[in-house]
Amino acid sequence: MSDDFPYRIEIVNWRNKESNLRSVRSAVFIAEQNVPEEMEWDSMDQICTHILVQDFEGNSIGTARLLPDGHIGRMAVLKVWRRKGIGAAMLRRILQEMRALGMKKATLHAQLTAVEFYEKFGFQKRGKEFMEAGIPHIIMVLDLS
């Protein structure tokens, strides 16, 4: 929890917190970034580990998911909560969980606007830029060992 911006980060499952997770992802990816709804929702949500961030009043403000193969995705923070350290706190929590699970490598598809953010954590770009949901991305990898 941050002193200036009180929030709680927890690991949750889809079954128990689906509406909370959907609210953040719908606001960020579907409404703000115009990702088609059919691309946002997939069967992977049910088998993923999810991160949920809520403010001190219990409002959902951030989320991310971790696939069983070590792929981090669907990382989103509501616009009014950005640049307050929430994304960094979520990523640190995901990486902590991955190490606890014995995972050796983290992979993600970074939007080009977020590359510098991930590089601060040691992620390195791999391959060429590509389009995903109409947004330019690049694969990034972090060795956890």
MOURTA-V447730 format. One record per residue. SS is DSSP state (helix for helix, strand for strand, loop for the rest). PHI is phi in whole degrees, 0 to 359 (NA if undefined). D_LAST is the distance of its C-alpha to the last C-alpha in Angstrom with 1 decimal. Layout:
((SS | PHI | D_LAST) (SS | PHI | D_LAST))
This chain:
((loop | NA | 27.1) (loop | 267 | 28.4) (loop | 289 | 31.7) (loop | 282 | 33.1) (loop | 228 | 32.1) (loop | 293 | 31.8) (strand | 208 | 29.5) (strand | 239 | 27.6) (strand | 248 | 24.3) (strand | 218 | 23.8) (strand | 271 | 22.1) (strand | 226 | 25.0) (loop | 249 | 26.0) (helix | 300 | 28.2) (helix | 302 | 31.1) (helix | 274 | 31.7) (helix | 232 | 31.0) (helix | 306 | 31.8) (helix | 295 | 34.6) (helix | 295 | 32.5) (helix | 294 | 29.7) (helix | 298 | 32.4) (helix | 298 | 34.2) (helix | 290 | 31.5) (helix | 296 | 30.5) (helix | 297 | 34.2) (helix | 296 | 34.9) (helix | 280 | 32.1) (helix | 278 | 31.7) (helix | 280 | 35.1) (helix | 285 | 37.5) (helix | 278 | 35.9) (loop | 260 | 34.1) (loop | 60 | 36.5) (loop | 288 | 34.0) (loop | 301 | 36.2) (helix | 305 | 36.1) (helix | 292 | 35.7) (helix | 274 | 32.5) (helix | 285 | 31.0) (loop | 260 | 31.4) (loop | 218 | 30.0) (helix | 287 | 29.4) (helix | 290 | 25.6) (helix | 306 | 26.3) (helix | 292 | 27.3) (helix | 254 | 24.1) (loop | 271 | 21.7) (strand | 270 | 20.3) (strand | 244 | 22.2) (strand | 254 | 22.0) (strand | 233 | 25.6) (strand | 247 | 26.8) (strand | 232 | 30.3) (strand | 282 | 32.6) (loop | 294 | 34.6) (loop | 263 | 37.3) (loop | 89 | 35.1) (loop | 279 | 35.1) (strand | 286 | 32.1) (strand | 231 | 30.7) (strand | 202 | 27.2) (strand | 201 | 25.0) (strand | 201 | 21.9) (strand | 225 | 20.7) (strand | 237 | 17.6) (loop | 281 | 18.2) (loop | 301 | 17.1) (loop | 272 | 15.3) (loop | 92 | 12.9) (strand | 271 | 15.6) (strand | 266 | 16.7) (strand | 207 | 20.4) (strand | 52 | 23.8) (strand | 278 | 22.7) (strand | 211 | 26.1) (strand | 230 | 27.9) (loop | 304 | 31.7) (helix | 309 | 33.3) (helix | 292 | 35.0) (helix | 258 | 31.8) (loop | 287 | 29.8) (loop | 65 | 29.0) (loop | 237 | 28.8) (loop | 88 | 25.1) (helix | 290 | 24.7) (helix | 301 | 22.5) (helix | 297 | 20.1) (helix | 296 | 20.3) (helix | 296 | 19.8) (helix | 295 | 16.6) (helix | 301 | 15.2) (helix | 294 | 16.4) (helix | 296 | 14.9) (helix | 296 | 11.3) (helix | 299 | 12.0) (helix | 296 | 13.3) (helix | 298 | 10.6) (helix | 295 | 8.1) (helix | 297 | 11.4) (loop | 276 | 11.9) (loop | 80 | 8.8) (loop | 288 | 8.1) (loop | 258 | 5.4) (strand | 212 | 7.5) (strand | 253 | 10.3) (strand | 231 | 13.5) (strand | 206 | 16.9) (strand | 258 | 20.4) (strand | 271 | 21.3) (strand | 296 | 24.9) (helix | 303 | 25.8) (helix | 291 | 27.0) (helix | 252 | 23.6) (helix | 303 | 21.6) (helix | 299 | 21.9) (helix | 303 | 20.8) (helix | 290 | 17.4) (helix | 298 | 17.1) (loop | 299 | 17.4) (loop | 265 | 14.0) (loop | 98 | 12.4) (loop | 294 | 13.1) (strand | 237 | 14.8) (strand | 290 | 17.9) (strand | 226 | 18.2) (strand | 75 | 21.7) (strand | 255 | 24.9) (strand | 297 | 26.2) (strand | 211 | 27.7) (strand | 263 | 29.9) (strand | 222 | 28.9) (loop | 55 | 31.6) (loop | 78 | 33.5) (strand | 238 | 30.8) (strand | 292 | 29.0) (strand | 227 | 25.2) (strand | 213 | 22.4) (strand | 285 | 19.1) (strand | 230 | 16.0) (strand | 225 | 12.3) (strand | 228 | 9.2) (strand | 282 | 5.7) (loop | 264 | 3.8) (loop | 278 | 0.0))
